[in-house]
Each structure stands twice: as C-alpha cells, then as structure tokens.
Amino acid sequence: VSAVISNTKHLHTAAQVIAQNTMLFLWLAPVSALACDELIGDWSLQLRSGTPAWMSINQTEGRWDVKMRLYVGSDGPHSNVTMTDGRLTFKLRQNKKATDSKTVDVGMRNGVLDEVVCTTSQDGAVHNDSFTGRKIPPVPAAPPDLSKVRFGLPIALLNGRDLTGWKPYEPDKKMGWSVQDGDLVNTTPKTDFSATGAFANLCTNAVFEDFWLHVEFNIGEARNSGIYLRGMYEAQVVDRDSRMQGKQGVGAIFGRIEPTRNAGKEGGVWQTYDITLVDRHITVVLNGEKVIDNQPVSGPTAGAVFTNPTKPGPIYLQGDHTSVKYRNIYLAPVIKNEM
C-alpha cells in the first residue's frame, strides 16, 4: 500500500511539473507570435514631431509587407523588413532627392504600439523620432447603400466675404489665401508640381464625419491643387490635359482610386465636384459625370494631415502647390440616426 501511495505521489508530482512546464511554455512561446499578430493591420500614427503618419502591416506566406507614409513621402512597400523578437525593422523608401535615410523599429509594449524612426543625415548625425499609434478597423467589406443614407441641410463653408471658418494649416508659412469677388483665391508664384512649398495650405476650423461635399474650382493649365476630405483623402484638382492622369488625374482620389473616365475641363474654366464620403467609400461626380462609384479607400493619400478615419476631420485645401480658385463650397453631413 505504501509503495502504491509513494508511486501515486511521484506521479502527482510529475504531473505538476509537466503542467507547470506546459503552462510556462504556453506563456512564453506565444509572446513573440502574439506580438506579431497584434502588429498586423492599419495604424494611425502619432509622432512626437507632429508629422502626420500612417502605417499598414501585413504578412503573406511568411513574408512581411509594410507600408508607411510620413506626410508626403512614399508609402512603400518598404524594404529590408526583418522580424526579431516580436519587433519589425525596415527602411523607409524615399524619393531620389532625399539626402538622409530613415529606419523604423516597431513593436508592441504592454499592448501599445511602440516605435522609433531613426533618421541618419548626410553628415552622419542620427535623430530619433518616437511615436505610438491607434489601430484602424478594416474598411467595411460591403459598400453602404447610399439610397438609405440621409443627409442634413447643406452648410456653406465659404461666406464669400472673408476667411471666417478657415485657418492656415501651417501658420509659419506665407499666406496666399484671400477672398476676392466672392471666390476663395490662392495666389502664389509657384508653378512646379513639387510636393510642398513656401505657401500655406488651408483648412476649416470645423471637423466633419461622413458627408456630401459640393465645391467648384478653377485651376489654370499645368497647375495643381487638391481637396482633402476629412484631411485624409485628396480629390485631385488639375485640368483635363494635365500631365497627371489616371490615379493622379482630375476626378481621382489621388494615388488610391482611378476615375472611370477623364471628365475634366480645360484649364482656366470653372469645374464642379460633388463628392460623397460614407463608411470609407467614396463617390465622385465631376462636372456632372459619375467617375467613381461608391468605391472603398484603403488608407490616407499622400499629403494627408489626418490619418484616423474613426474621428472627424477638416476640409483641407492645398495652397503650397500653385495658384487656384474655389467657390460655392457646401457640405451636407450624414444624419446617422436615420441611416
């Protein structure tokens, strides 16, 4: 009997050890995998420097696919992606004129995104810019039934007298915006299509969720501007004969959604946009022709100043590109409780 009791005790002790080791294994082994899984998805980033940023991380057949944009830069996909102990590192893809290099180190710490951007300048100096982020829910798979969406009364965003309700996004830049003969006019000597410039962009003081937007624009030949919906998605503003066509042409959501046709007009005449943004799906009517029909938009476009689609954002106009005129800007918000 004592032998049986002794053997039973040994078996019980062995079982405890196995159980403890199993629990330890289950506790330790998945940590890296769990951290990797937590990273997968889209992120709205908050940089210490204040630079608008967005990131998307996916994994296909063991290969990491990383896209990330800092304001106007390329979103990738970026190169030299490695995963070590639950942390991703990669080099940001930049344009050929860039004189520095940027490396990103990203991981999860206590369930919170924890990242550092290391910038190495031409002289070898290293500058760090830390940031965290908020995960963005996936774009709804099914497009909204626009026939069931109800809109409020249109709000005039421009009073035709002055810039009441608007402000420069970069107050330290030159102010080229004014109201002339009822039109919102941006005056700047710049004529090239470079991504930024010395003159200020303009945005509404008010922020908005989903809406229908009507705006008329007059852009000269070989000139360039843009209208950002909620500060995130740029409706391109160029003439029909611009060198920028397709996903970068008039009627496009810049770099994201290509219009079905070029319905633009020649430079120097007034054109009309009627744009609906509902559930991260966009419909664009350009000069009376529907050129984008309730299409999903996967992430913010280049130059976005707001990257979290779960929160309201401003209407934002590019003024650091070239001269442009806008008029008759009206917005009708979606009434949620009647959808």
DRENDO-1510 file (C-alpha; in Angstrom, 1 decimal, always signed):
<recs>
REC; n; res; u; v; w
REC; 1; VAL; +0.0; +0.0; +0.0 .
REC; 2; SER; +2.8; +2.4; +0.9 .
REC; 3; ALA; +4.5; +1.7; -2.4 .
REC; 4; VAL; +1.3; +2.5; -4.2 .
REC; 5; ILE; +0.9; +5.7; -2.2 .
REC; 6; SER; +4.6; +6.6; -2.9 .
REC; 7; ASN; +4.2; +5.9; -6.6 .
REC; 8; THR; +1.0; +7.9; -6.7 .
REC; 9; LYS; +2.8; +10.9; -5.0 .
REC; 10; HIS; +5.6; +10.7; -7.6 .
REC; 11; LEU; +3.1; +10.6; -10.4 .
REC; 12; HIS; +1.2; +13.5; -8.9 .
REC; 13; THR; +4.5; +15.5; -8.6 .
REC; 14; ALA; +5.5; +14.6; -12.1 .
REC; 15; ALA; +2.1; +15.7; -13.4 .
REC; 16; GLN; +2.5; +19.0; -11.5 .
REC; 17; VAL; +5.9; +19.6; -13.1 .
REC; 18; ILE; +4.7; +18.7; -16.6 .
REC; 19; ALA; +1.7; +21.0; -16.1 .
REC; 20; GLN; +3.9; +23.8; -14.8 .
REC; 21; ASN; +6.3; +23.4; -17.6 .
REC; 22; THR; +3.5; +23.3; -20.1 .
REC; 23; MET; +2.0; +26.5; -18.7 .
REC; 24; LEU; +5.4; +28.1; -18.8 .
REC; 25; PHE; +5.8; +27.0; -22.4 .
REC; 26; LEU; +2.4; +28.3; -23.3 .
REC; 27; TRP; +3.1; +31.5; -21.6 .
REC; 28; LEU; +6.5; +32.1; -23.1 .
REC; 29; ALA; +6.2; +30.6; -26.6 .
REC; 30; PRO; +3.3; +32.6; -28.0 .
REC; 31; VAL; +4.5; +36.0; -26.8 .
REC; 32; SER; +6.5; +36.7; -30.0 .
REC; 33; ALA; +3.8; +35.3; -32.2 .
REC; 34; LEU; +1.1; +37.2; -30.3 .
REC; 35; ALA; +3.1; +40.4; -30.7 .
REC; 36; CYS; +3.5; +39.8; -34.4 .
REC; 37; ASP; -0.3; +39.2; -34.8 .
REC; 38; GLU; -1.0; +42.4; -32.9 .
REC; 39; LEU; +1.1; +44.4; -35.3 .
REC; 40; ILE; -0.9; +43.2; -38.4 .
REC; 41; GLY; -3.4; +45.8; -39.6 .
REC; 42; ASP; -3.6; +49.5; -40.3 .
REC; 43; TRP; -2.4; +52.2; -37.9 .
REC; 44; SER; -2.9; +55.9; -37.4 .
REC; 45; LEU; +0.3; +57.2; -36.0 .
REC; 46; GLN; +1.1; +59.9; -33.6 .
REC; 47; LEU; +4.7; +61.2; -33.9 .
REC; 48; ARG; +6.4; +63.2; -31.3 .
REC; 49; SER; +7.4; +65.7; -34.1 .
REC; 50; GLY; +3.8; +66.1; -35.1 .
REC; 51; THR; +4.4; +64.8; -38.6 .
REC; 52; PRO; +1.2; +63.2; -40.0 .
REC; 53; ALA; +1.8; +59.4; -40.5 .
REC; 54; TRP; +0.1; +56.2; -41.3 .
REC; 55; MET; +1.2; +52.5; -41.5 .
REC; 56; SER; -0.1; +49.2; -42.8 .
REC; 57; ILE; +1.5; +45.8; -41.8 .
REC; 58; ASN; +0.5; +42.5; -43.4 .
REC; 59; GLN; +2.0; +39.0; -43.7 .
REC; 60; THR; +1.6; +36.7; -46.6 .
REC; 61; GLU; +3.2; +33.2; -46.7 .
REC; 62; GLY; +5.7; +34.3; -44.1 .
REC; 63; ARG; +6.7; +37.5; -45.9 .
REC; 64; TRP; +6.1; +40.8; -44.3 .
REC; 65; ASP; +4.5; +43.6; -46.4 .
REC; 66; VAL; +4.9; +47.0; -44.8 .
REC; 67; LYS; +3.6; +50.3; -46.0 .
REC; 68; MET; +4.1; +53.5; -44.1 .
REC; 69; ARG; +3.9; +57.2; -45.1 .
REC; 70; LEU; +5.3; +60.2; -43.3 .
REC; 71; TYR; +3.2; +63.1; -44.6 .
REC; 72; VAL; +4.0; +63.4; -48.3 .
REC; 73; GLY; +6.5; +60.6; -48.7 .
REC; 74; SER; +6.1; +57.3; -50.5 .
REC; 75; ASP; +4.0; +54.6; -48.6 .
REC; 76; GLY; +6.3; +51.8; -50.0 .
REC; 77; PRO; +6.1; +48.9; -49.8 .
REC; 78; HIS; +9.3; +49.3; -47.8 .
REC; 79; SER; +12.5; +47.2; -48.0 .
REC; 80; ASN; +14.8; +45.2; -45.7 .
REC; 81; VAL; +12.0; +44.1; -43.4 .
REC; 82; THR; +13.1; +41.8; -40.6 .
REC; 83; MET; +11.2; +40.5; -37.6 .
REC; 84; THR; +13.3; +39.8; -34.4 .
REC; 85; ASP; +11.8; +39.0; -31.0 .
REC; 86; GLY; +8.4; +40.4; -32.0 .
REC; 87; ARG; +9.8; +43.7; -33.4 .
REC; 88; LEU; +9.8; +44.7; -37.1 .
REC; 89; THR; +12.6; +46.9; -38.5 .
REC; 90; PHE; +12.6; +48.3; -42.1 .
REC; 91; LYS; +14.0; +51.1; -44.2 .
REC; 92; LEU; +11.6; +53.7; -45.5 .
REC; 93; ARG; +11.6; +54.1; -49.2 .
REC; 94; GLN; +12.2; +57.7; -50.2 .
REC; 95; ASN; +12.5; +59.7; -53.3 .
REC; 96; LYS; +15.8; +60.1; -55.1 .
REC; 97; LYS; +16.3; +63.6; -53.9 .
REC; 98; ALA; +16.3; +62.6; -50.2 .
REC; 99; THR; +19.7; +63.3; -48.5 .
REC; 100; ASP; +19.1; +61.2; -45.5 .
REC; 101; SER; +17.9; +57.6; -44.7 .
REC; 102; LYS; +15.2; +56.5; -42.3 .
REC; 103; THR; +14.9; +53.2; -40.4 .
REC; 104; VAL; +11.8; +52.2; -38.4 .
REC; 105; ASP; +11.8; +49.9; -35.4 .
REC; 106; VAL; +8.3; +48.9; -34.4 .
REC; 107; GLY; +6.8; +46.5; -31.8 .
REC; 108; MET; +4.2; +46.2; -29.1 .
REC; 109; ARG; +4.9; +47.1; -25.5 .
REC; 110; ASN; +2.1; +46.2; -22.9 .
REC; 111; GLY; -0.4; +46.1; -25.7 .
REC; 112; VAL; +0.6; +49.5; -27.1 .
REC; 113; LEU; +2.4; +50.3; -30.3 .
REC; 114; ASP; +5.9; +51.4; -29.6 .
REC; 115; GLU; +8.0; +52.7; -32.4 .
REC; 116; VAL; +11.1; +54.8; -33.2 .
REC; 117; VAL; +12.1; +56.4; -36.5 .
REC; 118; CYS; +15.9; +56.7; -36.8 .
REC; 119; THR; +17.0; +59.3; -39.3 .
REC; 120; THR; +20.6; +59.4; -40.4 .
REC; 121; SER; +21.5; +62.7; -42.1 .
REC; 122; GLN; +24.1; +63.2; -44.8 .
REC; 123; ASP; +26.7; +64.2; -42.3 .
REC; 124; GLY; +26.2; +61.0; -40.3 .
REC; 125; ALA; +24.2; +62.5; -37.4 .
REC; 126; VAL; +21.3; +60.4; -36.1 .
REC; 127; HIS; +18.0; +61.8; -35.0 .
REC; 128; ASN; +15.2; +59.8; -33.3 .
REC; 129; ASP; +11.5; +60.5; -33.5 .
REC; 130; SER; +9.4; +58.2; -31.3 .
REC; 131; PHE; +5.7; +57.6; -31.9 .
REC; 132; THR; +2.8; +55.4; -30.9 .
REC; 133; GLY; -0.4; +54.6; -32.8 .
REC; 134; ARG; -4.0; +53.6; -32.8 .
REC; 135; LYS; -5.2; +50.6; -34.8 .
REC; 136; ILE; -7.7; +51.4; -37.5 .
REC; 137; PRO; -10.6; +49.0; -38.1 .
REC; 138; PRO; -10.7; +47.3; -41.5 .
REC; 139; VAL; -12.7; +49.1; -44.3 .
REC; 140; PRO; -16.3; +47.7; -44.3 .
REC; 141; ALA; -16.4; +45.0; -46.9 .
REC; 142; ALA; -19.8; +45.9; -48.2 .
REC; 143; PRO; -20.3; +49.4; -49.7 .
REC; 144; PRO; -23.0; +51.5; -48.0 .
REC; 145; ASP; -26.5; +51.6; -49.5 .
REC; 146; LEU; -26.5; +55.2; -50.4 .
REC; 147; SER; -30.2; +55.1; -51.1 .
REC; 148; LYS; -30.7; +54.7; -47.4 .
REC; 149; VAL; -28.3; +57.4; -46.3 .
REC; 150; ARG; -29.9; +60.7; -45.1 .
REC; 151; PHE; -28.1; +64.0; -45.2 .
REC; 152; GLY; -28.7; +67.1; -43.2 .
REC; 153; LEU; -29.2; +70.6; -44.7 .
REC; 154; PRO; -26.1; +71.8; -46.7 .
REC; 155; ILE; -23.8; +74.1; -44.7 .
REC; 156; ALA; -22.0; +76.9; -46.6 .
REC; 157; LEU; -18.3; +76.6; -45.7 .
REC; 158; LEU; -17.4; +79.9; -47.5 .
REC; 159; ASN; -19.2; +83.1; -46.8 .
REC; 160; GLY; -17.9; +84.9; -49.9 .
REC; 161; ARG; -16.6; +87.9; -47.9 .
REC; 162; ASP; -13.6; +86.7; -45.8 .
REC; 163; LEU; -11.8; +83.7; -44.4 .
REC; 164; THR; -14.1; +83.2; -41.4 .
REC; 165; GLY; -14.2; +79.5; -40.6 .
REC; 166; TRP; -10.8; +78.8; -42.2 .
REC; 167; LYS; -7.3; +78.9; -41.0 .
REC; 168; PRO; -3.8; +78.2; -42.4 .
REC; 169; TYR; -2.6; +74.7; -41.6 .
REC; 170; GLU; +1.0; +75.9; -41.2 .
REC; 171; PRO; +0.8; +79.4; -39.6 .
REC; 172; ASP; +4.5; +79.9; -40.1 .
REC; 173; LYS; +4.2; +79.7; -43.9 .
REC; 174; LYS; +3.4; +82.5; -46.3 .
REC; 175; MET; -0.4; +83.2; -46.6 .
REC; 176; GLY; -1.5; +83.3; -50.2 .
REC; 177; TRP; -5.2; +82.8; -49.5 .
REC; 178; SER; -7.8; +85.6; -49.7 .
REC; 179; VAL; -11.4; +86.1; -50.8 .
REC; 180; GLN; -11.8; +88.1; -54.0 .
REC; 181; ASP; -15.2; +88.9; -55.6 .
REC; 182; GLY; -16.7; +86.1; -53.6 .
REC; 183; ASP; -14.1; +83.5; -54.6 .
REC; 184; LEU; -11.5; +81.8; -52.4 .
REC; 185; VAL; -8.3; +82.5; -54.1 .
REC; 186; ASN; -4.8; +81.2; -53.6 .
REC; 187; THR; -2.1; +83.4; -55.1 .
REC; 188; THR; +1.5; +82.0; -55.3 .
REC; 189; PRO; +4.3; +82.3; -57.8 .
REC; 190; LYS; +5.0; +78.6; -57.7 .
REC; 191; THR; +4.3; +76.7; -60.9 .
REC; 192; ASP; +6.0; +73.3; -60.4 .
REC; 193; PHE; +4.3; +70.2; -59.1 .
REC; 194; SER; +6.7; +69.5; -56.2 .
REC; 195; ALA; +5.0; +68.1; -53.1 .
REC; 196; THR; +5.4; +71.1; -50.7 .
REC; 197; GLY; +6.2; +74.8; -50.9 .
REC; 198; ALA; +6.6; +78.1; -49.1 .
REC; 199; PHE; +2.9; +79.0; -49.1 .
REC; 200; ALA; +0.3; +77.7; -46.6 .
REC; 201; ASN; -2.4; +75.1; -47.0 .
REC; 202; LEU; -5.8; +76.0; -45.7 .
REC; 203; CYS; -8.3; +74.0; -43.6 .
REC; 204; THR; -11.7; +74.5; -42.0 .
REC; 205; ASN; -11.9; +75.2; -38.2 .
REC; 206; ALA; -14.8; +72.7; -38.1 .
REC; 207; VAL; -14.3; +69.0; -38.5 .
REC; 208; PHE; -16.7; +66.6; -40.1 .
REC; 209; GLU; -17.6; +62.9; -40.2 .
REC; 210; ASP; -19.3; +61.5; -43.3 .
REC; 211; PHE; -20.8; +63.9; -45.8 .
REC; 212; TRP; -21.7; +65.1; -49.3 .
REC; 213; LEU; -19.5; +67.9; -50.5 .
REC; 214; HIS; -20.1; +70.3; -53.4 .
REC; 215; VAL; -17.2; +72.5; -54.5 .
REC; 216; GLU; -16.3; +74.4; -57.6 .
REC; 217; PHE; -12.7; +75.0; -58.7 .
REC; 218; ASN; -10.8; +76.9; -61.3 .
REC; 219; ILE; -7.3; +75.6; -62.0 .
REC; 220; GLY; -5.1; +77.0; -64.7 .
REC; 221; GLU; -3.4; +75.0; -67.4 .
REC; 222; ALA; -0.5; +73.0; -66.0 .
REC; 223; ARG; -1.4; +73.9; -62.4 .
REC; 224; ASN; -2.1; +71.7; -59.4 .
REC; 225; SER; -4.1; +71.7; -56.1 .
REC; 226; GLY; -6.2; +69.3; -54.1 .
REC; 227; ILE; -9.2; +69.0; -51.8 .
REC; 228; TYR; -8.7; +66.6; -48.8 .
REC; 229; LEU; -11.9; +65.0; -47.4 .
REC; 230; ARG; -11.6; +64.9; -43.6 .
REC; 231; GLY; -8.0; +65.9; -44.1 .
REC; 232; MET; -7.3; +62.3; -45.4 .
REC; 233; TYR; -8.4; +61.7; -48.9 .
REC; 234; GLU; -7.3; +64.0; -51.7 .
REC; 235; ALA; -9.7; +64.7; -54.6 .
REC; 236; GLN; -7.2; +65.8; -57.3 .
REC; 237; VAL; -7.5; +69.3; -58.8 .
REC; 238; VAL; -5.9; +69.7; -62.2 .
REC; 239; ASP; -7.1; +70.4; -65.7 .
REC; 240; ARG; -8.1; +67.7; -68.1 .
REC; 241; ASP; -4.9; +67.9; -70.1 .
REC; 242; SER; -2.6; +67.9; -67.1 .
REC; 243; ARG; +0.4; +65.6; -67.3 .
REC; 244; MET; -1.1; +64.0; -64.2 .
REC; 245; GLN; -3.6; +61.4; -65.4 .
REC; 246; GLY; -5.3; +58.2; -64.1 .
REC; 247; LYS; -4.9; +57.8; -60.4 .
REC; 248; GLN; -3.2; +61.2; -60.3 .
REC; 249; GLY; -5.5; +63.0; -62.7 .
REC; 250; VAL; -8.7; +65.1; -62.3 .
REC; 251; GLY; -11.5; +63.0; -60.8 .
REC; 252; ALA; -9.1; +60.7; -58.9 .
REC; 253; ILE; -8.7; +60.1; -55.2 .
REC; 254; PHE; -5.0; +60.8; -55.5 .
REC; 255; GLY; -3.0; +57.6; -55.8 .
REC; 256; ARG; -5.8; +55.5; -54.5 .
REC; 257; ILE; -8.8; +55.4; -56.8 .
REC; 258; GLU; -8.7; +56.0; -60.6 .
REC; 259; PRO; -11.7; +57.6; -62.2 .
REC; 260; THR; -13.5; +55.6; -64.9 .
REC; 261; ARG; -13.0; +58.5; -67.4 .
REC; 262; ASN; -11.4; +61.9; -67.7 .
REC; 263; ALA; -14.4; +64.2; -67.3 .
REC; 264; GLY; -12.3; +67.3; -66.6 .
REC; 265; LYS; -12.4; +70.6; -68.5 .
REC; 266; GLU; -9.6; +72.7; -69.9 .
REC; 267; GLY; -7.5; +74.9; -67.7 .
REC; 268; GLY; -8.8; +78.3; -66.6 .
REC; 269; VAL; -12.6; +77.4; -66.5 .
REC; 270; TRP; -14.8; +76.5; -63.6 .
REC; 271; GLN; -15.3; +72.8; -62.8 .
REC; 272; THR; -17.6; +71.1; -60.3 .
REC; 273; TYR; -17.1; +68.3; -57.8 .
REC; 274; ASP; -19.9; +66.5; -55.9 .
REC; 275; ILE; -18.3; +64.0; -53.6 .
REC; 276; THR; -19.9; +61.6; -51.1 .
REC; 277; LEU; -17.9; +60.0; -48.3 .
REC; 278; VAL; -19.7; +57.3; -46.3 .
REC; 279; ASP; -18.2; +54.4; -44.4 .
REC; 280; ARG; -14.8; +55.0; -46.1 .
REC; 281; HIS; -16.4; +54.6; -49.5 .
REC; 282; ILE; -16.2; +57.5; -52.0 .
REC; 283; THR; -18.4; +58.5; -54.9 .
REC; 284; VAL; -17.1; +61.3; -57.1 .
REC; 285; VAL; -19.2; +63.2; -59.7 .
REC; 286; LEU; -17.1; +65.5; -61.8 .
REC; 287; ASN; -18.8; +68.1; -64.0 .
REC; 288; GLY; -22.0; +66.1; -63.8 .
REC; 289; GLU; -20.4; +62.7; -64.6 .
REC; 290; LYS; -20.0; +60.0; -62.1 .
REC; 291; VAL; -16.4; +58.9; -62.3 .
REC; 292; ILE; -16.0; +57.0; -59.0 .
REC; 293; ASP; -19.0; +54.9; -57.8 .
REC; 294; ASN; -19.1; +54.1; -54.1 .
REC; 295; GLN; -15.5; +52.7; -54.0 .
REC; 296; PRO; -13.6; +51.8; -50.8 .
REC; 297; VAL; -10.5; +53.8; -50.0 .
REC; 298; SER; -7.8; +51.8; -48.2 .
REC; 299; GLY; -5.8; +54.5; -46.5 .
REC; 300; PRO; -5.0; +58.2; -46.4 .
REC; 301; THR; -3.5; +59.7; -49.6 .
REC; 302; ALA; -0.1; +61.4; -49.8 .
REC; 303; GLY; -0.1; +64.8; -48.1 .
REC; 304; ALA; -2.8; +63.8; -45.7 .
REC; 305; VAL; -2.7; +65.8; -42.4 .
REC; 306; PHE; -5.2; +63.5; -40.6 .
REC; 307; THR; -5.0; +59.7; -40.6 .
REC; 308; ASN; -7.6; +58.3; -38.2 .
REC; 309; PRO; -10.9; +57.5; -40.1 .
REC; 310; THR; -12.7; +56.8; -36.9 .
REC; 311; LYS; -12.6; +60.5; -36.0 .
REC; 312; PRO; -13.9; +63.6; -37.7 .
REC; 313; GLY; -11.5; +65.7; -39.8 .
REC; 314; PRO; -11.4; +69.1; -41.7 .
REC; 315; ILE; -11.8; +70.0; -45.3 .
REC; 316; TYR; -8.3; +70.9; -46.3 .
REC; 317; LEU; -7.1; +72.7; -49.5 .
REC; 318; GLN; -3.6; +72.6; -51.0 .
REC; 319; GLY; -2.1; +76.0; -51.2 .
REC; 320; ASP; +1.6; +75.1; -51.2 .
REC; 321; HIS; +1.3; +73.9; -54.8 .
REC; 322; THR; +0.1; +76.5; -57.3 .
REC; 323; SER; -2.5; +79.3; -57.7 .
REC; 324; VAL; -6.1; +78.1; -57.7 .
REC; 325; LYS; -9.7; +79.4; -57.1 .
REC; 326; TYR; -12.6; +77.8; -55.2 .
REC; 327; ARG; -16.2; +78.9; -54.8 .
REC; 328; ASN; -19.6; +77.6; -53.7 .
REC; 329; ILE; -18.3; +75.2; -51.1 .
REC; 330; TYR; -21.2; +73.4; -49.4 .
REC; 331; LEU; -21.3; +70.3; -47.1 .
REC; 332; ALA; -24.2; +68.2; -46.0 .
REC; 333; PRO; -23.4; +65.9; -43.1 .
REC; 334; VAL; -24.7; +62.4; -42.9 .
REC; 335; ILE; -27.5; +62.0; -40.3 .
REC; 336; LYS; -26.5; +58.8; -38.5 .
REC; 337; ASN; -29.7; +58.0; -36.6 .
REC; 338; GLU; -31.7; +57.9; -39.9 .
REC; 339; MET; -29.3; +55.6; -41.8 .
</recs>
